[in-house]
Amino acid sequence: MLRQAQQMQETMQKAQAELADLEIIGESGAGMVRVVINGRHEAKSINIEPKLLGEDKDMLEDLVIAAFNDAVQKLGARTAEKYAGLMSNLNLPAGMKLPF
């Protein structure tokens, strides 16, 4: 059982490293604003369609926020998907989720 726990810990660490290296693209305004984040929720780049630069400042700020939030939601879904695959091999009691 200890061996299985060590194996699971190694698998979890590998999954966390893979997730940290992901690059997720969030979009808003029909793709006119794009934000790229990594698995550590760090913004890597932002691309704003040039024609938006002359638009309303508040609208542009809202589009940037929406694109970032889209990327965060996509990252959350990918993370849940990754961990669901790992957890399916464990015989955990109902309702118990990892990581804690």
Backbone bond lengths (Angstrom), bond angles and torsions (degrees), N, CA, C in turn:
res aa  C-N    CA-C-N  psi(-1)  N-CA   C-N-CA  omega(-1)  CA-C   N-CA-C  phi
1 M - - - 1.444 - - 1.540 110.22 -
2 L 1.323 116.86 -39.13 1.465 120.57 178.06 1.524 110.20 -62.41
3 R 1.309 115.68 -39.60 1.457 120.54 178.99 1.531 110.66 -62.86
4 Q 1.322 115.35 -41.01 1.464 120.02 178.95 1.532 110.47 -65.16
5 A 1.324 117.40 -38.78 1.461 121.48 178.59 1.534 110.48 -65.36
6 Q 1.322 117.72 -41.23 1.460 121.22 177.86 1.523 111.11 -64.46
7 Q 1.334 115.41 -40.30 1.449 120.51 178.59 1.530 110.55 -63.52
8 M 1.330 115.61 -41.53 1.451 120.27 179.42 1.525 110.77 -65.40
9 Q 1.317 117.11 -39.77 1.463 120.93 178.49 1.529 110.18 -62.36
10 E 1.309 116.76 -42.88 1.462 120.74 178.41 1.529 110.96 -63.23
11 T 1.319 115.62 -40.92 1.460 120.76 179.16 1.524 110.53 -64.36
12 M 1.331 116.78 -41.94 1.459 121.14 179.05 1.527 110.91 -64.39
13 Q 1.329 117.22 -42.33 1.459 120.73 179.34 1.529 110.66 -63.67
14 K 1.317 116.51 -39.79 1.463 120.46 178.14 1.529 110.12 -64.78
15 A 1.329 116.69 -42.80 1.467 120.71 179.04 1.525 110.74 -63.04
16 Q 1.328 117.25 -41.66 1.462 120.74 179.02 1.526 111.12 -63.29
17 A 1.321 116.66 -39.72 1.469 120.40 178.44 1.522 110.66 -66.08
18 E 1.334 116.88 -41.17 1.461 120.34 177.96 1.524 110.85 -63.39
19 L 1.329 116.77 -42.92 1.452 120.72 179.60 1.530 111.39 -64.96
20 A 1.320 117.36 -37.55 1.469 120.91 179.96 1.526 111.10 -62.99
21 D 1.326 117.21 -30.48 1.459 121.57 -178.16 1.529 113.81 -85.71
22 L 1.328 117.11 -6.53 1.462 119.77 179.26 1.516 111.20 -64.47
23 E 1.308 115.50 150.12 1.459 120.97 170.22 1.521 106.37 -122.53
24 I 1.313 115.64 121.10 1.455 122.89 -176.73 1.523 109.11 -113.36
25 I 1.328 116.43 136.48 1.461 121.64 179.56 1.521 109.29 -105.43
26 G 1.325 114.88 125.92 1.458 121.45 173.41 1.512 108.91 -109.47
27 E 1.328 115.80 142.89 1.456 119.93 -177.48 1.517 111.34 -131.81
28 S 1.318 114.71 155.43 1.461 121.01 171.35 1.515 108.30 -150.30
29 G 1.328 115.53 168.29 1.465 119.29 -180.00 1.508 112.21 59.74
30 A 1.343 116.27 42.38 1.473 121.75 -179.67 1.532 111.59 56.29
31 G 1.332 115.67 38.30 1.458 120.74 176.80 1.520 114.58 86.47
32 M 1.329 117.23 4.50 1.457 118.71 -179.61 1.524 112.08 -74.69
33 V 1.330 117.25 -21.11 1.461 122.19 174.02 1.519 106.89 -124.97
34 R 1.334 115.15 126.17 1.469 121.22 179.98 1.521 109.11 -129.23
35 V 1.337 115.33 133.56 1.460 121.96 178.08 1.523 107.35 -123.03
36 V 1.319 116.68 135.27 1.458 121.65 176.18 1.528 107.27 -112.04
37 I 1.344 115.59 126.13 1.459 120.97 175.75 1.519 108.79 -122.96
38 N 1.328 115.61 159.59 1.462 119.21 174.62 1.529 109.16 -99.51
39 G 1.304 116.29 -179.16 1.456 121.64 -177.38 1.511 114.27 -68.75
40 R 1.312 117.70 -7.83 1.464 121.85 175.93 1.532 111.03 -99.04
41 H 1.333 115.52 13.77 1.467 123.13 179.98 1.527 112.83 64.49
42 E 1.304 117.42 26.23 1.455 121.61 177.57 1.527 108.73 -95.60
43 A 1.325 116.31 130.77 1.464 120.41 177.98 1.529 108.89 -69.75
44 K 1.316 116.01 129.64 1.467 121.43 179.94 1.525 111.52 -102.18
45 S 1.328 116.02 -37.80 1.465 119.16 178.66 1.521 109.71 -160.84
46 I 1.322 113.88 162.74 1.457 121.33 175.97 1.515 107.21 -140.88
47 N 1.321 115.57 139.67 1.451 121.06 178.77 1.530 107.74 -129.32
48 I 1.325 116.16 122.35 1.458 121.87 179.96 1.520 107.79 -117.14
49 E 1.311 115.30 126.07 1.467 121.08 177.16 1.533 108.31 -55.30
50 P 1.338 118.11 126.53 1.465 121.04 -175.89 1.528 114.70 -53.05
51 K 1.316 118.23 -33.79 1.467 119.14 -178.08 1.523 112.47 -67.49
52 L 1.342 117.85 -16.54 1.460 120.95 177.31 1.528 112.53 -78.93
53 L 1.308 117.37 -18.28 1.459 120.67 -174.33 1.520 113.13 -65.46
54 G 1.305 117.09 -25.14 1.451 120.09 178.45 1.519 112.49 -91.89
55 E 1.322 116.77 -0.63 1.462 121.86 -176.79 1.525 111.26 -81.65
56 D 1.299 114.49 -177.01 1.455 123.97 179.21 1.541 110.42 -58.78
57 K 1.310 117.14 126.67 1.464 123.18 -178.38 1.528 111.11 -58.92
58 D 1.329 118.27 -43.99 1.468 121.55 -179.08 1.524 111.09 -62.37
59 M 1.332 116.66 -40.69 1.456 120.18 178.99 1.527 110.58 -64.43
60 L 1.313 117.18 -42.82 1.461 121.29 179.70 1.522 110.51 -63.18
61 E 1.312 117.42 -42.86 1.467 120.80 177.47 1.518 110.79 -61.05
62 D 1.341 116.88 -41.98 1.464 120.81 178.11 1.522 111.55 -63.02
63 L 1.327 117.10 -38.87 1.466 120.74 178.78 1.530 111.32 -66.40
64 V 1.322 117.33 -38.83 1.471 120.64 177.93 1.526 109.76 -64.39
65 I 1.322 116.56 -44.99 1.466 120.73 178.75 1.526 110.17 -61.74
66 A 1.323 116.56 -44.25 1.467 120.19 -179.50 1.527 111.44 -63.05
67 A 1.321 117.45 -39.87 1.466 120.90 178.82 1.524 110.62 -66.02
68 F 1.324 117.20 -41.75 1.459 120.33 178.24 1.528 110.08 -63.91
69 N 1.322 117.22 -45.57 1.463 120.76 179.29 1.526 111.70 -62.73
70 D 1.323 117.24 -35.87 1.457 121.39 176.25 1.527 110.34 -62.04
71 A 1.317 116.56 -43.75 1.469 120.68 178.59 1.520 110.90 -63.80
72 V 1.326 117.90 -41.75 1.467 121.57 179.58 1.534 110.58 -63.54
73 Q 1.322 116.95 -41.59 1.466 120.24 178.42 1.524 111.06 -64.50
74 K 1.318 117.28 -41.62 1.461 120.97 178.01 1.520 110.69 -63.75
75 L 1.323 116.46 -40.78 1.462 120.48 177.74 1.524 110.53 -63.12
76 G 1.322 117.09 -42.90 1.467 120.76 177.58 1.518 111.89 -59.83
77 A 1.314 116.98 -40.61 1.466 120.72 178.55 1.522 111.21 -66.24
78 R 1.333 116.77 -41.97 1.471 120.04 178.34 1.521 111.03 -64.90
79 T 1.327 116.54 -39.30 1.462 121.02 179.13 1.524 110.03 -64.37
80 A 1.324 117.03 -46.93 1.466 120.78 179.60 1.523 110.87 -61.59
81 E 1.310 116.37 -39.91 1.464 121.41 178.77 1.529 110.54 -62.98
82 K 1.326 115.91 -44.37 1.467 120.92 -179.10 1.523 111.06 -62.78
83 Y 1.338 116.16 -47.05 1.463 119.68 -178.54 1.519 112.43 -71.46
84 A 1.322 117.94 -30.41 1.467 120.61 178.44 1.520 109.86 -61.89
85 G 1.323 116.58 -40.50 1.456 120.39 177.97 1.518 111.97 -64.58
86 L 1.319 116.89 -38.79 1.462 120.56 179.26 1.528 111.52 -69.99
87 M 1.326 115.94 -40.41 1.459 121.00 -175.75 1.516 112.73 -73.71
88 S 1.319 117.66 -23.08 1.458 119.90 -178.30 1.529 111.79 -64.53
89 N 1.323 116.60 -22.45 1.465 120.39 179.91 1.522 113.15 -84.57
90 L 1.330 116.93 -9.78 1.460 120.65 179.01 1.514 110.07 -94.73
91 N 1.290 116.23 154.44 1.458 121.18 176.14 1.522 108.53 -104.69
92 L 1.327 115.72 66.46 1.463 120.87 -179.08 1.522 109.87 -83.08
93 P 1.329 116.36 150.39 1.466 119.01 175.19 1.529 111.02 -60.59
94 A 1.310 115.88 151.67 1.468 120.81 -179.50 1.521 110.78 -55.91
95 G 1.305 116.20 135.93 1.456 121.14 177.79 1.511 114.74 87.42
96 M 1.302 118.62 -11.91 1.466 121.11 179.86 1.518 108.71 -85.76
97 K 1.324 115.02 127.78 1.464 120.02 -177.32 1.514 109.37 -125.10
98 L 1.324 114.78 147.46 1.452 122.18 175.20 1.513 108.19 -120.50
99 P 1.281 122.94 154.56 1.449 124.23 -9.96 1.526 110.02 -69.08
100 F 1.308 115.36 153.57 1.466 122.05 -172.21 1.474 112.76 -65.06
